[in-house]
Amino acid sequence: MKPRINKTSFGSITVGGETFDHDIIIRLHGDVKKRKKKLSKEYYGSSHTISLEEAEYVYEEGAQKLLIGSGQYGMVRLSDEAANFFSRKSCEVDLIPTGSAIKEWNEEKGSVIGLFHITC
């Protein structure tokens, strides 16, 4: 079951009543995991560009969509390699600022994964 995101502010996100102080991934079956930012940071020097390696980690077979909360100010982007990867998997990617992304997440139906950056 997909958990409801209650709120976000700079540096935190609350999912199902539990507050996290780090970026998260919400898996297809609703599991909330800490985002492995180092998978992108080692290539780009920051976690603001999602690498192919992180894309491969985030993706789950059967996902039709990846909703990315790109940060409070919308700083996160996909690398070209990551964008191509999701395209080959026929997985739509929506990249929108985290505040707007949580509203979309709570209304989303179907096989969707969420990645939420909680700063920048």
N, C-alpha and C positions, 0 to 999 in steps of 0.2 A: 504494500500500500504506500502510496506517495505521501510523505509527510507535508504538512502545511508549514510554510515559512511565516512566522509571526511578524518579524521586523528586522531591519538592519540599520546600523549607523556606522560611522567611520570606525573601523576596528572590531566590529562584532556583527554577528547574525544570530537570530534566534529561530530555531526550527523545532516544532513540536514542543515548545516551552523550554527547550534547552538552549542556552546561549554558548556560542563558540567564539573564541577570540583569534581564529585563524581561518584562512580560506578553506572552503569545503567542496566536496563532490557529493552529490546525492545520486546513488546508483538506481538502476531500473526497479529494484525491489524495495526501494526506500531507505536503504542503509546510508547513513551519513558518515563520510570518511574525510580525514584531513587531506587536503590537496598536497600532492608531492611537487611543490614549486621548484625543487632542485633539478627536476627533469628538464625544465626550461632555462633555469638560471645559469646552468653550466654552459649553455650554448650562447645565450644572449646577454648574460650579465645581470638580468633582472627577470622577474616572473611576469612581466608585462607583455611578452611575446610567447605564445604557446608553441613549443617545439613539436616536431614529429614524434619524438619519444614520449612526450607527455600526452599527445593526442592518442597514441597507441595504448597508453595506460588508461586513459579516461574512457575510451570507447568500449562498449559492450555489444556483443553480437545481438542483433534484434532491435537495437536502438534506431528509431526513426528520426530522432531530433536530439541535438545537444543545445541546451539553453545556457549561455554564458552570461553571468552577471559580471560585466567588465570593469567593476570597481565603482566607487561612489562618483568618480569623475570620468568614467569611461576610458581608462588607460589601457586595458588589456586588448590585445590583438592576436589573431592567428598568424603564424608564419605561413608562407606560401606552401611549404611542404605539408603542414598540418591541414590547411584548407583542401589541398589535393587529396589527402588521405580520407577526410570525411566525405568528400565528393565521390571517391571510388567506392566507399561503403554505402552510398546513397543515404547518408545521414545529414539532414538539414542542420545548419548551424545558425542560431540567432544570437547575436552579440549585442547586448544592450546594457546600459548602466544598471548597477545592481539594484537600486531602488525600484526601477521600473521592471526589472527582471523578476523580482519576487512576486509582483502582481501577476505577471504572465505565468510564472510557475504555478501559482495557486489556482489558476484557471485552466491550465494545460491538461489535455487528455491524451492518452496513447502512451507509446513507448518513448519516454523522454529521460535524459540524463541532465542533471544540473551541475554546473561548476560556478561557484560564486567567489569572486575576489572582493574582499571587504574593506580594502583601503583604496587609495588613489582612484 
